[in-house]
Amino acid sequence: MGYQTDFYGTLQFTRKLTSEELSTLNTIIRAARHSDDCEVSEALQRQAEAARVIERDGNGPLVFDPHEGANLRAGFQDLIIGDDLSPHYARALRISDDKSGLVYCAEKTYDMVAGVNFIIANGRVRIPGFGLKGSLYASTEFKPYHWLVKINREGWAYQKKSHQQALWDHDKKAYLKLIESDLAWRRRAAKDEDPRRAFRKAVDAACDRVDEFLDLTERRWQRMRYWIETRVIRPVL
């Protein structure tokens, strides 16, 4: 995953959660956050000292591993942790404004799947009938570039390779920004040819791209074409 990673869309709750359940879920998501608890602080200190002895023969400064520290904090709250469950990466998510699911809220994360599965594992224990559905679209500058965080039949998150067009299902505005970026060169082309012709070429190119993965009726297609003309292409040119 690259330096900048963006996730689009929402992992929906399988049922509406009460205010109390949302509060419980928020506690799970924030399990790795720092606290002023002296017992936790002392445990983190001992953990760092032990790691220094094991890894560097007791030499050098104390290094506080964020992942081990997050696991320790979660353990103090009696939350489930494991190799494929990450409280550290769970905090890259938050409850959506409409309280219907989870959305991305960080600059980047290295293991979104482990973060989501930490939330699922502990949510199932503390919230009756808790579950997630849907997917998040991931975009990064390194391979695999475009992929999805999906929920399987057993209710667990996994990573699936995808393509750029899948962004349309998760965030239409973000996809149209990509189209706008792809068509930026037409600003220069418009200077050398008739503006109307340049505009028509840009609209046709955008419509062809959208048509690759959308199966629309004629009426809805005309609405889409008008939207592309007025909201995407005209501002670019």
Secondary structure, DSSP 8 states (H G I E B T S, - for coil): --SSEEEES-EEESS---HHHHHHHHHHHTTTS----HHHHHHHHHHHHHHHHHHHTT-S-----HHHHHHHHHHHTT---BTTB-HHHHTTEEE-TTSSEEEE-SS--S-HHHHHHHHHHHHHHHSTT--EEEEEEEEESSTT-EEEEEE-TTS-EEEEE--GGGHHHH-HHHHHHHHHHHTTTHHHHHHHS-HHHHHHHHHHHHHHHHHTT----HHHHHHHHHHIIIIIIHHH-
